[in-house]
Amino acid sequence: RRQRQMCIRDRTYAGNHTEEITYTCVCGDSCTTVAEIPCPSGAFTDLPASWYHEGVDEAIYRGLFKGMSNTKFGPQISMTRGQFVTVLYRMYGAPDVNVAAPFADVDSKAYYADAVAWAYEEGYVKGISDKAFGPDAPMTREMVVTILWRMEDEPVSKQALTAYADANRISTYARQAMAWAVEQNLIQGVSETSLAPQGVATRAQGALLLVRYARAFCDS
C-alpha cells in the first residue's frame, strides 16, 4: 500500500486542544507527553462549539483542511469535488504529478489540478463524463465513501443496511462502498433510519469523515 506521508508524524492531536508528542529521551527510550495547544480552528469566526468542532479542529491540525478565507471555514458550505480530492492529495503528502488530468474543465492552474490528476491516475476518481470532472460540483455522501473505498482496494463488505429506510436510494456503484463505510464506522446516518446517500456533504461533515478515515487507515 502506498505510504500516506501525512499520517507519519511525531505529533498527534489528542483532543480538547492538546497534542501527544512522541520523542526520544536522552536515555534512548521513546517517550510521550501531552501538551496544551491553541485551538486549531481558533482563527475562524464561524466554528462555534458544535458537534463538528472537535473533528474540524483535528482536520485543521493534520493539515488536511484550510479555511475559505483567513477568518471563515465555511462548515455548512457544500464540499466540492475539487476540494475533496485536494484534501486527499494533502493526506498523501502531495506527491509529484507528471500527467495532467484528461478533463476539459480542470484548468492546469487551478488549485485542485494536481490533486485531480493524481486521484484520476491512481484510479480513485472518475469524471462525471468522459471529458468533464465537475470540480465545482458538490460531493454527495455516497461519492465520498466510494472514493475512500477505492483507496482501500474496494473491499467486500457484508454489512447489512436494512436499518436504513433509504438504503434503496444508494446508487448501484456506491452500494458496496456505503456498506463498507458503515461497517468501518466512517459514516453515520443523518438519523437512526436514514443514510441520505445522495445528500450533499458539507465541509464540516467531510472533515469529520476524513478524520475518522485517517485514524482508521493512516495512523495504524
C-alpha positions, -999 to 999 in steps of 0.1 A, spaced: 0 0 0 13 35 -8 26 53 22 5 82 34 31 108 44 6 130 63 0 101 86 36 96 97 42 122 125 56 125 160 28 149 170 -7 136 173 -39 155 180 -52 142 214 -84 162 215 -96 191 237 -68 214 223 -40 191 233 -14 171 213 6 140 222 42 144 214 64 113 209 101 119 212 134 102 221 146 106 256 183 111 264 183 75 276 173 64 241 138 53 250 107 65 231 86 87 254 54 106 250 39 137 266 7 157 263 8 194 258 -19 221 255 -20 239 222 -41 268 209 -75 258 194 -66 248 158 -97 264 144 -95 295 167 -88 318 138 -122 311 122 -152 330 135 -178 306 121 -168 275 141 -189 276 172 -189 249 200 -209 225 179 -210 187 172 -184 191 145 -159 215 162 -136 188 176 -134 170 142 -127 202 123 -100 210 149 -83 177 141 -87 181 104 -70 215 105 -43 203 129 -35 175 105 -31 200 77 -59 185 56 -83 215 56 -78 252 51 -103 280 55 -124 296 28 -106 328 40 -84 338 69 -114 341 92 -141 318 76 -140 280 75 -175 275 59 -186 244 79 -221 244 63 -209 251 27 -212 221 4 -179 204 -2 -170 203 -39 -153 175 -58 -122 197 -63 -120 204 -26 -124 168 -16 -96 154 -39 -74 182 -27 -78 171 9 -70 135 -1 -39 147 -20 -26 165 11 -32 134 31 -9 115 8 18 142 11 10 160 -22 31 137 -44 46 149 -77 23 147 -107 37 142 -142 5 138 -162 -24 163 -165 -59 152 -158 -78 144 -191 -107 167 -183 -116 199 -202 -130 216 -171 -98 212 -150 -77 242 -156 -40 234 -152 -36 265 -130 -65 256 -106 -56 248 -70 -71 213 -75 -54 205 -108 -26 183 -94 -49 167 -70 -74 157 -97 -46 144 -120 -32 123 -91 -65 109 -80 -75 100 -115 -42 84 -123 -44 63 -91 -79 52 -101 -96 68 -71 -119 92 -90 -137 92 -123 -152 120 -143 -189 129 -144 -184 122 -181 -156 113 -204 -145 149 -208 -157 165 -175 -146 161 -139 -171 186 -124 -146 202 -99 -172 227 -86 -200 201 -83 -209 192 -48 -198 159 -33 -226 136 -22 -222 113 8 -222 82 -14 -195 98 -37 -173 105 -6 -174 69 7 -169 54 -28 -136 73 -33 -124 62 1 -135 26 -7 -115 27 -39 -85 39 -20 -86 8 2 -88 -15 -29 -126 -20 -29 -130 -44 0 -161 -66 1 -185 -59 29 -213 -80 43 -227 -51 64 -265 -51 62 -281 -17 57 -316 -28 65 -318 -4 94 -319 25 70 -352 31 52 -335 49 23 -309 22 16 -326 16 -17 -317 51 -28 -280 43 -28 -267 43 -63 -256 9 -77 -219 19 -80 -219 30 -43 -237 1 -26 -206 -19 -15 -188 13 -6 -216 25 16 -218 -9 33 -181 -8 39 -181 27 53 -209 19 77 -191 -13 88 -159 7 94 -178 34 113 -166 60 88 -201 73 81 -232 76 103 -268 81 94 -283 115 95 -308 98 117 -313 63 131 -332 53 99 -317 75 72 -283 74 55 -291 102 30 -267 87 4 -274 114 -22 -274 142 3 -247 168 -2 -217 166 22 -208 198 39 -173 208 47 -179 200 84 -192 165 75 -163 159 52 -138 170 78 -152 145 104 -154 116 79 -118 122 67 -105 124 102 -122 90 110 -106 76 78 -72 89 88 -74 74 123 -86 40 109 -64 36 79 -35 61 82 -25 61 119 -24 24 124 
